[in-house]
Amino acid sequence: MPIPNGFTPSITVLSDQPAVFTPPDLTLTGLLGRFPGLAAAEAICLTGSTAAGWANPFSDVDVYAFADTVPDLPVDDTMEMWQTADRSGLTCQHWMGRYGDSRIDLKIWPTAAPRLALSPYLTDEEPEFFESSETVKDFVYRASIALPLKGEEFFTTTSKLIASSSYQRALGRLKKSVAENRLTDVAGMLQTGDWMSARLAALAAAESVADCAMIMEGSLCHNPKWLLRRIQETPSSGLTVQDYRAEVLEGPRPDESEAECALRIAHWVRRTIIAVERTVLG
């Protein structure tokens, strides 16, 4: 088949995957060897899966730095650099490229970023729901799990700011609301005989209410791929990996129809909502 308009796509490999992987140097000295300009930053931390203890050899090295002037950063064939800003005015300078045999995702934020991100949740009038951007959600989560390399007091202050805000409750209420809305979807879909959609809606409800339970225990990660790890590491939530697998993930049981499976998951969601409701409503 001819390619329309003469379009000829190509792929350029900027950085080959090494045959033998050498773990990255995660010390401040190691980072400053690659990024000497970061010496001027007020605070630096590891975050993401590396900080959470969930990284694998192919994981990015996630680093946050806080500085009111963007430091000089290396320019080479492996890197990309760009700036972003969300609707709240939260700005970030991104640098992504090679760090030894790994890829590093370095984000540089202004020192006022924690207070700016949390500002809607630091007022006397508590918002009912989380209404900030995905950028804010990701920032607050990653700041909450920071492993300081420089400026430990900065991160201690940030943790206290998160704890004193209504952020956690607002996000928890949003997740609870989403779970309840998906349960309504399940009921309507079952009534019309749309079993497949009902099961997917029930799965979405289960993920949302489990996320709600984690959030209310201080586990703010928002990426679904880590949900079971979060449940495993948060026994105070009352949820267990075994229960979530059995009730939600393993699909229809022997002699159970798709509709019955969706209804069973929905009942589990409702029980879990009731269990976390008092904490969520505050």
PyMOL commands that set and color helices and strands:
alter all, ss='L'
color gray80, all
select helices_A, chain A and resi 4-6+28-34+36-40+48-52+113-121+134-144+152-164+167-192+195-215+224-233+235-237+241-249+258-281
alter helices_A, ss='H'
color red, helices_A
select strands_A, chain A and resi 43-47+61-66+80-85+91-99+102-109+147-150
alter strands_A, ss='S'
color yellow, strands_A
deselect
rebuild
show_as cartoon
